[in-house]
Amino acid sequence: MEIRAEDAAAPDAGCLPKPQGITQAGASRTLTDAEAVLLERLSDTQKLMIWRYRATLSWDGEVLGQYYLYSNPFVMTVEE
């Protein structure tokens, strides 16, 4: 799965629209459990962020563990 992130504006990270996850087959779904992670403050109104999503690895019906997926970096502009 791939996480697609786009620049966005919101009052805070908790208000950002959740990202889309794209499977290898091309199916898309909203990752409601994704977490926005701050990488760097660029200015008073802009932050460099990434999305982090915890996924489960399973094979042939057997759960093999969990892992994290990360998006491309994006800029969040803080709205007043």
C-alpha positions as CSV (number, residue, x, y, z in Angstrom):
1,M,0.0,0.0,0.0
2,E,1.1,3.5,-0.7
3,I,-0.1,6.7,1.2
4,R,-0.7,9.7,-0.9
5,A,-0.3,13.0,0.9
6,E,-1.0,16.5,-0.4
7,D,-0.3,20.0,1.0
8,A,-3.2,21.1,3.1
9,A,-4.5,23.9,5.3
10,A,-6.1,23.4,8.7
11,P,-6.3,25.0,12.1
12,D,-4.2,22.1,13.6
13,A,-3.0,18.6,12.6
14,G,-6.0,17.0,14.1
15,C,-8.3,18.7,11.6
16,L,-6.3,17.6,8.5
17,P,-8.3,15.5,6.0
18,K,-7.2,11.9,6.3
19,P,-5.0,10.6,3.4
20,Q,-5.9,8.0,0.8
21,G,-4.2,4.6,0.8
22,I,-3.6,3.0,-2.6
23,T,-3.2,-0.8,-2.8
24,Q,-1.0,-2.5,-5.4
25,A,-4.2,-3.5,-7.2
26,G,-5.0,0.3,-7.5
27,A,-7.9,0.3,-5.0
28,S,-8.2,3.5,-2.9
29,R,-9.5,3.9,0.6
30,T,-9.4,6.6,3.3
31,L,-6.9,5.8,6.1
32,T,-9.0,6.9,9.1
33,D,-6.4,5.7,11.6
34,A,-3.5,7.5,9.9
35,E,-1.5,9.9,12.2
36,A,0.0,13.2,11.1
37,V,3.6,13.5,12.3
38,L,5.5,16.8,12.5
39,L,8.9,16.7,10.8
40,E,9.9,20.4,10.9
41,R,8.4,23.9,11.5
42,L,9.0,25.9,8.4
43,S,7.6,29.1,9.7
44,D,4.9,30.4,12.1
45,T,2.2,29.2,9.7
46,Q,3.7,26.3,7.9
47,K,4.9,22.8,9.0
48,L,6.5,20.0,7.2
49,M,4.5,16.8,8.0
50,I,4.2,13.1,7.0
51,W,1.4,10.6,7.5
52,R,2.1,7.4,9.5
53,Y,-0.2,4.4,9.2
54,R,0.0,1.1,11.2
55,A,-0.8,-1.9,9.0
56,T,-1.1,-5.6,9.6
57,L,1.0,-8.1,7.6
58,S,-0.9,-11.3,6.9
59,W,-0.2,-14.2,4.6
60,D,-2.6,-17.0,3.7
61,G,-4.9,-16.0,6.6
62,E,-2.1,-15.9,9.1
63,V,-1.2,-12.6,10.9
64,L,2.6,-12.2,10.8
65,G,2.9,-8.8,12.6
66,Q,2.4,-5.1,12.2
67,Y,4.4,-2.4,10.5
68,Y,4.2,1.3,9.7
69,L,3.7,2.9,6.3
70,Y,4.8,6.5,5.8
71,S,3.7,9.1,3.2
72,N,5.6,11.5,1.2
73,P,6.3,14.8,3.1
74,F,3.7,17.5,2.7
75,V,3.3,21.1,3.9
76,M,0.5,22.0,6.4
77,T,-0.5,25.6,6.4
78,V,-2.0,26.7,9.8
79,E,-5.3,28.5,9.3
80,E,-6.6,31.0,11.8
